C-alpha cells in the first residue's frame, strides 16, 4: 500500500498546532515520513492526493465545516487510505459514524507520543499483512 520507495508516509490531520508539531516530531524521529500537517478536511484530501500516504492520523474536530470523519470518508473512497483516529471524541456514536471507513485504530486524547508511534507502527504492519 505504500507509495514509492523510502519510509512509510503518514498524513497528519490535526488543527491544534502544538499537537500537530509533537506528532510530526515523534513520527519523524520514529522513521516515518510525515505529510502535512493538514488542519482542514479539504487540505487533508488535497495532500493525500498529492503525496499518497500509507495512512492518516486523523483528529475528528477540525478547523473547517467538515469534520475528520467526513475527511476519512473521502480519503477512503477516493484513495483507499485508512485512518487512525486520534481524538478526544471516541464515543460509541462517533465510532459508529467512522466504522464504514475501516479505521485502523483509535487513540483517545490525551495520549503519549510513544503510544502514537506504536499505534502507527501496528497499523502499518496490519496493512502489510495479506
C-alpha positions in Angstrom: 0.0 0.0 0.0 3.0 2.3 0.4 3.6 4.7 -2.4 7.1 4.7 -3.9 10.3 4.0 -2.0 11.6 5.2 1.3 9.9 5.4 4.7 6.1 5.0 5.0 4.2 8.2 4.5 1.8 9.2 7.3 -0.6 12.1 6.7 -1.2 14.1 9.9 -4.6 15.8 10.2 -4.7 18.0 13.3 -5.8 21.6 13.8 -4.1 22.0 17.2 -0.7 23.4 16.3 1.2 22.1 19.3 -0.2 18.6 19.0 0.5 18.6 15.2 4.1 19.6 15.8 4.6 17.0 18.6 3.1 14.4 16.3 5.3 15.4 13.4 8.5 15.2 15.5 7.5 11.8 17.1 6.7 10.2 13.8 9.8 11.6 12.0 12.0 10.5 14.9 10.5 7.0 14.6 11.5 6.9 10.9 8.2 7.8 9.2 7.8 10.5 6.5 5.2 13.0 7.7 2.8 14.5 5.2 1.2 17.7 6.4 0.0 18.6 8.9 -3.3 19.4 7.5 -5.7 21.5 9.6 -8.9 21.1 7.5 -10.7 18.2 5.7 -10.1 19.9 2.4 -6.4 20.3 3.0 -6.2 16.6 4.1 -7.8 15.4 0.9 -5.5 17.6 -1.3 -2.4 16.5 0.5 -3.5 12.8 0.2 -4.0 13.2 -3.5 -0.5 14.6 -3.9 1.5 12.5 -1.5 -0.4 9.2 -1.5 0.4 8.4 2.2 0.1 4.8 3.6 -2.4 6.0 6.2 -3.6 9.1 8.1 -3.6 10.1 11.7 -6.9 12.0 11.9 -8.4 14.3 14.5 -12.2 14.5 14.4 -12.7 18.1 15.3 -11.0 20.2 12.6 -10.8 23.9 11.6 -13.4 23.5 8.9 -17.1 22.8 8.5 -16.2 19.2 7.5 -15.0 17.0 10.4 -12.4 14.3 10.4 -14.9 11.5 9.8 -16.0 13.3 6.6 -12.4 13.6 5.6 -11.8 10.0 6.4 -14.7 9.0 4.2 -13.3 10.9 1.2 -9.7 9.6 1.8 -11.1 6.0 2.0 -13.4 6.3 -1.1 -11.1 8.4 -3.3 -7.7 6.9 -2.4 -8.3 3.8 -0.3 -6.4 5.5 2.5 -7.4 4.3 6.0 -7.1 6.3 9.2 -6.1 6.1 12.8 -8.4 8.4 14.7 -6.5 10.4 17.4 -9.2 12.3 19.2 -11.0 13.2 22.4 -14.2 12.2 20.6 -14.2 8.4 20.7 -17.7 7.7 22.0 -19.9 4.9 20.6 -21.8 7.2 18.2 -18.6 8.7 16.8 -17.1 5.3 16.3 -20.2 4.1 14.6 -20.1 7.0 12.1 -16.4 6.2 11.3 -16.8 2.4 11.1 -17.8 2.3 7.3 -14.4 3.8 6.5 -12.4 0.9 8.1 -10.5 2.7 10.9 -7.1 1.2 11.6 -7.3 2.2 15.3 -8.5 4.7 17.9 -6.1 6.7 20.0 -8.1 8.6 22.7 -6.7 12.0 23.7 -4.7 12.7 25.8 -2.1 10.2 24.5 1.7 9.9 24.7 3.8 10.2 21.6 5.2 6.7 22.3 1.6 5.3 22.1 1.0 7.2 18.9 4.2 5.7 17.3 3.2 2.2 18.5 -0.3 2.5 17.0 1.0 3.8 13.7 3.6 1.0 13.5 1.0 -1.6 14.3 -1.4 -0.1 11.7 1.3 -0.2 9.0 2.1 -3.8 9.9 -1.7 -4.6 9.6 -1.8 -3.0 6.1 1.2 -5.2 5.0 -0.5 -8.4 6.1 -2.1 -10.5 3.3 
